[in-house]
């Protein structure tokens, strides 16, 4: 029996992150936001076992809308660098669960 999937997360400040479910299972660290180090408050598990719901793991989950758009600047080489990432509200769709 195996499980494959993506764990989508939101921190207390609305920053979004995603990680492979199996990788997280074997890592023994406290779940903190990689942007601001705030606690993760909500998560959504996207099951991809047996090829179900296979898609781009970097695609945002349904009903997730930014309340603050990403800000950035273009360097002298023409690359866009994010200086402030997007921030999201927790959707009230029943998919996102509060982390205890």
N, C-alpha and C positions, 0 to 999 in steps of 0.2 A: 504494500500500500504506500503510495507516495502522494505528495502534494506539490503542485507548482503554482506559483502566483506572484502577484505584485502587491506589496503593502503600501498604500497611499496614506500620507500623514499630513496633518495640519498642526502647527504649534500654536501657542497662546497668542502670538502676534499675527497669525494668519499666513505664515510662510508655508509653502507646499513642498513636500519631498516624496520620493518613491524609492523603494528598495525591493530587491528580490526576497521573497518570503523565506526561502531556504537559507540564504546567507544570514538573514537576521536571526533565524532560529539558532544558529551555531555561534553567533557573536554574543558575548556576555557583557553588554554595556548598557548603561542607562540611556533610554531614548530621549535625546535632546535634539533640538533644531540645529542644523548645520550652519544656519545663517546667523542666528542671534543667541543660541544656546538656551532658549526657553524650553520649557517642558512641552512634549507632544500632548495635545489635548484630545484630538479626534483621529480616528483611522478608518480606512475602508479597505477590506481585503478583496482583491480581484482574483478569483479562482481561474487558473489556466490549466488545471489538470485535464488530461485526456484531450488536449487541444481545444477545450472550451474557452471561449472569450479570448482567443489568440489575436494579438494585434500589437501595435507599437507600445512598449511599456512606458514610453514617455508621453503618451497621449493622456491628457487630463481626464479624470473620471467624469461621469455625467453630472450635470447641474452644478459644476464648480465655476463660479464667476468671480473675477477679480474686482475688489473694491478699491484697490490702488494698483494702477498699471506700473509695469517695470520702467525704470528710468536708467539711462545710460549715456555714454558718449562714444564718439568715433575717434580712434587714435590716428596718428599721422600715417599709419600703414593702411588705413581704411577699414579696420576691424571694429565692430561694435562691442563695447564692454559694458556689461550691466553693473551699475553702481548701486542700485537699489532694486531688489527683486519684487515681483508681484506679491500682493497680499490678498488673501481670499477669506470670504465668509463661509461658515459651515452651512452647507445646504440642509434644509429640513426635508429630506427625501426618504429617511429611514435607512439609508445605506451606510451613512457615517455613524460610527459608534464612539461614545465618549471613552477615553482611556482613564482607567481608575488608578 
